[in-house]
Amino acid sequence: MKTLSAILGGLKRADIGLLFRLAYSLRSPHHLLVTAVGLVTVAGLSVIDLLSGPDVSFAVFYALAVIGTTFHAGWVAGAIMAILSSGAGLSARLLYHADSISEQAALWNLGNELAVFTGLMLMTSYGRSLLDRMAAQTRLDLLTGALNTRGLLEVFEWERARAARTAEPLSIAFIDLDNMKRVNDELGHAEGDEMLRTFASGVMSAVREVDTFGRVGGDEFALILPNTDEHDALQALQRLRSVINRRTHDRLPYISVSVGVATFRRDPPEATEALRAADALMYVAKRAGGNRVAGRVLAWDAAPLGDFGLVFDLADAPPAWAVGDENGSITA
């Protein structure tokens, strides 16, 4: 049984290495909980397997533990379940057949079970990756490659929950491309679509990794700025303006943006309400002539949406952003 002992020792070392990978891969409480449930399940099955004797097989239940853990917690956790399940089954057989089973037969059974469990883990991991890609595609705008409205709302809800926990500011900008109708009328919708793609790719390359950009519909876009107060939001919009000028000025100098920015210092509202607030601010900028940004700091328990009253010209970006305070007055 020396060979078998060496292999079992190798499996233990593999478990230790995978445990380090597992600790790194468990990025959320959900992954941690699923892995813990999987470990408890395999441990419980191994005890039942030992007590029930050699005539009853629990392989299908081990397989379910491997599949469930892989699907919900990733391939690293699934690989650990596969190794533990194989070892548990072998231990049960050796307990009752230590004198009668040959080393070759034990190795054969161990290899078969490990191969089956590993195959299940790999197939489950691949299937989960396909499902994740399909789910991601339902949240993407096909024309621009940016998030669509559904994706934007989901991301804002995540950021809203995080901002509520950390008491960090959260800003959302509603962006409308000015004079896009002129592009479609004079140059055709194909050129208009290319303009939207160019704009979206430029913005996505200019914003921070933590920011989220998406297309709401038509020539309207939104930008979610986590942990961003009104002053940092202005800097982001200045970068946005530079991108627009650099990419469109030579061919389409009449293209500009009207932007509404709502900043929430505490207790951000639901995603649809936040987007509605930024949209209303964008129309303030539109009514002032376009190529402007209208911004306000909002407390959602303050007065309802109305005349936000504050507009500044993006082309003449001031050194500091004047914003409406939480009581509705205008400060500078």
Secondary structure, DSSP 8 states (H G I E B T S, - for coil): -HHHHHHHHHHHHHHHHHHHHHHHH--SHHHHHHHHHHHHHHHHHHHHHHHH-TT---HHHHHHHHHHHHHHH-HHHHHHHHHHHHHHHHHHHHHHHTTTS-HHHHHHHHHHHHHHHHHHHHHHHHHHHHHHHHHHHTTB-TTTSSB-HHHHHHHHHHHHHHHHHHT--EEEEEEEEETHHHHHHHH-HHHHHHHHHHHHHHHHHHS-TT-EEEEEETTEEEEEEET--HHHHHHHHHHHHHHHHHHHTTT-TT-EEEEEEEEESSS---HHHHHHHHHHHHHHHHHTTSSEEEEEEE-TTSS-S------EEGGG--SS---B-TTS-B--
